[in-house]
Amino acid sequence: MKGKREESKEKGKKASLRPSRPVGDPFAEDGSKPGVGERWRNYWDSGKGKILVTVLGCLAVFAIVVAVVLKMWIKPPSLPTVPAPETKTPTQTVQPGQKEEDPEPEGPTDDDLYPDDGYNGDMPTVSGNRKDGWYTFLLVGTDMDDGNTDTIMVASYDTKGQKVNIMSIPRDTMINEKWDIKKINSVYSRTGNSIDSLASRVQKLVGFKPDFYVKVELDMFVELVDLVEGVEFDVPQDMNYDDDWQNLHIHLKKGLQTLNGEQAMQLVRFRRYSEGDIKRVEVQQNFMKALIKECLSIKHWGKLKAYIDLAMDNVETDLDSGSVVWFAANVLGLNGVGALNMNGVETCTLPGDYWGSAWSRDTNQDQSYVTIYPKQVVDLVNEKFNPYDQKVTTGMLDAMSILKNGDIASSTGSLRDTRHNGIMAVRRGEAYYDDNGKLVYGQPPAKPEQDENGNYYVLGDDGSVIYTDADGNPLAVDPGLPPDNPNAPGTPVELPGNPVDGNQPGTNAPGTDAPGTETPGTDAPVNPPVEDPGTDPSLPAAPDPGGDPPAEPGDGTGDPSLPPGDGSGDEIPEWLAA
């Protein structure tokens, strides 16, 4: 063992006396081809290796810092907190006749769940635990002309399973609002361009409020299509429409073709389908899927920065930029999951009746509406859109309906529009407005007409004539007889202005109408003399010629029916002397 150690020392001394190899690039190739370890040792001994290691270490530290910063910036968005519904402890009040130990009624009443105005209370809503990796969005496209949101969609993104569901809400969907034309697309402009108000109305339709919103200007749509150099799409029919007032001109041919940005805009704005608005929604959904497919194509991955810049210039959202980048990276499969595939993107439309209409007091004509089917909506939402573990129920929806008689109703039992049904009742003849503008249910009082004598009357249900006063109120006596009918009960009898009883001066007592007697102040006698006494039965008969002569007037023996004489030998009338 000793001999071997000494031999080893001798070899070490000899090796140390060898001339050293010149130092150069440790990875350079030469004819001798020393081993990698020897070359690296020589490079390190020269001092250059230490410098290289120091630089690489700094780069590594810098990379870690950048990664941490990016991790802090590019991260999933913080979900909005949903306040749990307040539970109020009822205060027990003892009513007269009630014992204190009587139990309180269990559960909220209908008035608690659905207050009179339909919104000033806590309607049931989903809350609590959420599904892992689920995010929901309200996607809105504004109309350039009137500010309405003609494109409204609710989207859910399952970032773990890489699935996207998009549900279109038709712009004509009826909502419970106090204004006349109750379409969902009018909420944004009518509430001062409030996205939060629109999101709250959407919640009444689908049962939950989307986490985030994304409002897109239509200009971005055109630029995005041009950025991917057009989208291949099968146009379902010839499209020709011109509206100079909106500066809208649509001219597309039916068939498979590549649409540029302007042509794509014409496609999604076209509305003249025989199937109505439901066809327009279907075409929009199909084109959106084609656009997403084109954007996700590998050949366009290098345009990621251009996508982000375009979005920042044309999109209004409550997502911060880091969250936008995180979602983009997740879609492209850069966050440790596979890239989003078009097989994982599904589109649908809010279930409902697309053929309803209701009268509009503003336009004086029917307006088309979509009314939702609550049960079908709940099933669809819970399957593909609800981010909560708790299920959405039909009691969480405010579903409007249009009745056969033209009235409208809400599933909450309360309408915000207090005028529509009253107007419809008036149009049907079931109510009227009185002179004070108050709505009165029933038949209005008939307005009276006048007959040829100027009497007011109306016709009864059986067609009979009912006489009234000028205001249409039936007469208090007998409404079946006119006031000027002399036989009408209660008609006053006209009496002479100066009643006479026959004892006034210048008049004869009853039964003593003597010939030639005149009423004072008149030119004619009250009883003119009879020209033919022999034929007047009212005069006394002539005396018998063969009898005794009449006694002298005034001697007390004359005829008492004759006027008394004065005893001075009054002349006898000729007819007595004959």
Sequence and secondary structure as in RCSB ss.txt:
>XXXX:A:sequence
MKGKREESKEKGKKASLRPSRPVGDPFAEDGSKPGVGERWRNYWDSGKGKILVTVLGCLAVFAIVVAVVLKMWIK
PPSLPTVPAPETKTPTQTVQPGQKEEDPEPEGPTDDDLYPDDGYNGDMPTVSGNRKDGWYTFLLVGTDMDDGNTD
TIMVASYDTKGQKVNIMSIPRDTMINEKWDIKKINSVYSRTGNSIDSLASRVQKLVGFKPDFYVKVELDMFVELV
DLVEGVEFDVPQDMNYDDDWQNLHIHLKKGLQTLNGEQAMQLVRFRRYSEGDIKRVEVQQNFMKALIKECLSIKH
WGKLKAYIDLAMDNVETDLDSGSVVWFAANVLGLNGVGALNMNGVETCTLPGDYWGSAWSRDTNQDQSYVTIYPK
QVVDLVNEKFNPYDQKVTTGMLDAMSILKNGDIASSTGSLRDTRHNGIMAVRRGEAYYDDNGKLVYGQPPAKPEQ
DENGNYYVLGDDGSVIYTDADGNPLAVDPGLPPDNPNAPGTPVELPGNPVDGNQPGTNAPGTDAPGTETPGTDAP
VNPPVEDPGTDPSLPAAPDPGGDPPAEPGDGTGDPSLPPGDGSGDEIPEWLAA
>XXXX:A:secstr
 HHHHHHHHHHHHHHHTS       TT   SS   HHHHHHHHHHTTHHHHHHHHHHHHHHHHHHHHHHHHHHS 
                    TT  TTS    S  HHHHS TTSSSS      S B TTEEEEEEEE  TTT    
EEEEEEEETTTTEEEEEE  TTBB   SSSS BGGGHHHHTTS HHHHHHHHHHHHSS  SEEEEE HHHHHHHH
HHTT EEEEE S EEEEETTTTEEEEE SEEEEE HHHHHHHHH    TTTHHHHHHHHHHHHHHHHHHHTSGGG
GGGHHHHHHHHHHHEEESS HHHHHHHHHHHTT SSS    GGGEEEEE  EEEEEEEEETTTTEEEEEEEE HH
HHHHHHHHHT  BSS   GGG   EEE TTS EEETTS  S SSHHHHHHHHTTSEEE TTS EEES      EE
 TT  EEEE TTS EEEE TTS B SS TTS TT TTSTT      SS   S STT   TT   TTEE TT SSE
EE   S GGG TTS     TTS     TTSS S TTS    SS     HHHH 
